[in-house]
């Protein structure tokens, strides 16, 4: 599917400092929204748009994601600076936005993580937790810019210690790393206002270790070894936020359950061709991944087993 047609190019060049004959590359990391690197000889940006075809609008709300990172960037949180939001439907049926390109690397798999030294991995581990702690310590209630916060649902939230910004998918492959430190947090489409321990649950769930049985995060960078352990991350987070982590098993279980739901949605979209033509074997992998996440979530001794 050709997204960058002549009208789209004209629109982008009019609103962003880039030549209309810019080149582009699609990032391979990410299975939800579609992300492109767009660049000319002088400048480089990132464009985010929802998947093609039929989709659940609330799950791919570009305007919402843009507003969130706009507020965070103005408060010195490590996110890319948003530059241009398109939403009037005149040139394209889907909303999209352009943001700053952050130099660095995305550590998406254990294979990519192997090139880092143990010292680098420990620094990255610490920076990873410090970054999410800064987000969770941000006083969202007193931020007048977050007018969208009043629209978010608070009903049926488990008893919690703090209301804050929750990233919703805070994993190592959703941050940009540069010089052993987190340079920016990416992929905010699942962001909400709620319980910060939901993010910690995702961190612990996705931080697989080589001894773990049947991890559904089969490409987790932490499988390369050398990173801080799950228990070390928990202690570091507890020290950075002053939150009790006595109920971490609940939040870790919730993360596995949530990922099962997400992977099921990805499986359906791939099956329906929303991402173009894809190998049927790859589609089957998403189905099996859904089942693996569900099995992990049902483990009655979850934390004991994975830590």
Secondary structure, DSSP 4 states (H G I P E B T S, - for coil): -----HHHHHHHHHHSSS-TT-EEEE-SS-SSSEEEEEE-SS-EEEEEEPPSSS--GGGS-HHHHHHHHHHHHHTT-SSPPEEEEE-SSSS-SS-EEEEEPPPSB---SHHHHTTS-HHHHHHHHHHHHHHHHHHHHS--TT-TT-GGGGGS--TTPPP-S--EEE-S---GGGEEEETTEEEEE---TT-EEE-THHHHHHHHHH---TT-SS-S-TT-GGGGS-SPPHHHHHHHHHHHH----TTHHHHHHHHHHHHHHHHHHHHHHHHTTTTSS--HHHHHHHHHHHHHHHHHHT-TTHHHHH-
